[in-house]
Amino acid sequence: MDKLAAMQVFVKVVETGALSAAGRALGLAPPSISRRISELEDFLGVRLLQRTTRSLSLTEAGEAYYERSRQIVQAVEEANLSVTEIRADPSGTLRITVSASVARLHIAPAIAAFQMRYPKVRAVVQVSDRLVDMIEDGLDVAIRIGRLEDSSLIARKLGAARRLVCASPAYLDRASKPRNPTDLKNHACLSYRTHAGSSLWRFRKGKNDFNVQVSGPYYANDGETLVAGACAGLGVVLTPEWLVGEAIADGRLVEVLKGFTPKPEDTPLYAMYAPGPYTSPKIRAFVDFLVARFSKGYNWRA
């Protein structure tokens, strides 16, 4: 039994949801598909699929095996593509969706630099924080921030920005500088939320944890709006460095509580794209470019 070929068949069956559909995609007859799945199950000694005349579903073992198999099959396909298309010149329209909070400050300049290197690629950018169906919306790459929920999309981590506590010099002159997280109870804290109330800010220093309920007169569901409020002297903000790096660099904001580490410590940045038989040169080139640009050492304050 060709174990890799059987694994590819299994992945295709799961992705298409039917033996017949997998057969059409792979150019194999349904009996051949069924035989290879059975051989794979016999080899592993577990049942991967529950099959009836009308439905097909993964067993618990099948779910675990699918996740690892999908990664292996994808890696093999991309390795093959990297050889067969190593001279391919990325071109065509690249449709990108990106979260608003990181678009203007960092992704827009990155796209401009990418197009200088690959002038045959035409970028179309959709700025939105909503979750999108990339296939339905005809998108190639989604740039997303924060921890990801489970997804069938391929996600590559581009980098991460530290979370910082900041306030304007004018506010600190007026309200005094917080020395430890518990001081924040007496400060106007600008929180990311959609309704009135308090927010829990968590910190760590050594072995000690600090969980502080903070509140203030100003809150928003948009990071740039909160930073603008902090720059205007309305209070203290806790946010990723990519939002405040520019303001810190030019003196509009000052970092405070430097000896205390927020929990979580940083906010990651991901590029997401749909799985498939191969990744097109334009997508592969763009994601590789972003990984190189935003990996460790990127200056979020430039």
Sequence and secondary structure as in RCSB ss.txt:
>XXXX:A:sequence
MDKLAAMQVFVKVVETGALSAAGRALGLAPPSISRRISELEDFLGVRLLQRTTRSLSLTEAGEAYYERSRQIVQA
VEEANLSVTEIRADPSGTLRITVSASVARLHIAPAIAAFQMRYPKVRAVVQVSDRLVDMIEDGLDVAIRIGRLED
SSLIARKLGAARRLVCASPAYLDRASKPRNPTDLKNHACLSYRTHAGSSLWRFRKGKNDFNVQVSGPYYANDGET
LVAGACAGLGVVLTPEWLVGEAIADGRLVEVLKGFTPKPEDTPLYAMYAPGPYTSPKIRAFVDFLVARFSKGYNW
RA
>XXXX:A:secstr
  HHHHHHHHHHHHHHSSHHHHHHHHT  HHHHHHHHHHHHHHHTS  EEE SS EEE HHHHHHHHHHHHHHHH
HHHHHHHHHTTT    EEEEEEE HHHIIIIIHHHHHHHHHH TTEEEEEEE  S   TTTTT SEEEEES    
 SSEEEEEEEEEEEEEE HHHHHHH   SSGGGGGGS EEEE SSSS EEEEEEETTEEEEEEE  S EES HHH
HHHHHHTTS EEEEEHHHHHHHHHTTS EEE TTSEESS EEEEEEEE   S   HHHHHHHHHHHHHHSTT  T
T 
